[in-house]
Amino acid sequence: MSTIRINWKKILILMAIGFLVIQIAGSFFFYDLAIKRGPKEFLEKNADLEVADKTLDLYLKGDWRQWVADQKFERLSLTSRDGLQLSGYYLPAAKPTKKLVILTHGYLGNARQMGLFGQYYHNELGYNIFMPDARGHGNSEGDYYGFGWPDRLDLIDWTDQLVKKLGPDTEVAYHGLSMGAATVLMASGEEELPRQVKAIIADSPYESVYSLFTYQMNRMFHLPAFPLLDGTSLVTKFKAGYSFREANALKEVERTRIPILYIHGKSDTFVPTEMAEDLYRHTASEKDIFLVANANHGESFALSGDAYKQKMSQFLNRYVIEKDRVSK
């Protein structure tokens, strides 16, 4: 009888090559799934994004939608540092003021959706408002989603442009939702952040892109982060210019000087509440946190109503102070 000799070394090499091919293919797949610009069908029936009927009614039928449609926004444009044409919408306050809020939207959203908050800022708080389309969203160029990291520099450049437009004594608040919340936090610790930025409100933020995707890969696909997420991060670095680990809001708030109000739903299963609590604990500046019972991702404004507005306005009134009010 002949003896069959198994070449284990060759088998192991083939297995390693096969594993590497699968990882590379998987990394490109997940890049297209989450980072590349385009519809994201995998989120359409995601239970973690289900909201209460009250929330859905506000989102789809709230009077803020007609308010946005009725306003005569000034369309502004910005060339990003890497050459993208970005778009945004500016609306002056009814009465002259130096107060400006920049409202940053979430993943797959667009600028005009932030009219949900813009209506209150404009009509009740008397702010000039500006709502930019993030790169890859709305009318802004870009073939990928930045998840806040390249967007933080766009936000800084938008702020500089608006300060030039409105004057150096402008006082700026940032208010971001979800990805927009991560954007304002990622900008918060930058040395070049304009001195006019006085306060930040971060609604439903995540700590970093890597921690967010680690959580969601496990929850949605039951996969460990390593090595597939690290491979996707390398693809993102090559194609979009940033890695998941460097896109880190936690490191930015550890060195920020800007007061921050964190808002998060206690029942958020898309971006866990613990991320906002961890960001709060690590924030170097003055800070506050407002947690809303029974609210899922991005629902706090809809479900807490007047309590949200009261918390927001009290916080802003401590830090965004017009010069004429002080002189009196």
Secondary structure, DSSP 8 states (H G I E B T S, - for coil): -------HHHHHHHHHHHHHHHHHHHHHHHIIIIIBSS--GGGTT-GGG---HHHHHHHHH-HHHHHHHHS--EEEEEE-TTS-EEEEEEE--SS--SEEEEEE--TT--GGGGHHHHHHHHHTS--EEEEE--TTSTTS--SB--TTHHHHHHHHHHHHHHHHHH-TT-EEEEEEETHHHHHHHHHHT-TTS-TTEEEEEEES--SBHHHHHHHHIIIII---STTHHHHHHHHHHHHHS--TTT-BHHHHHTT--S-EEEEEETT-TTTTHHHHHHHHHH--S-EEEEEETT--TT-HHHHHTHHHHHHHHHHHHHH---HHHHH-
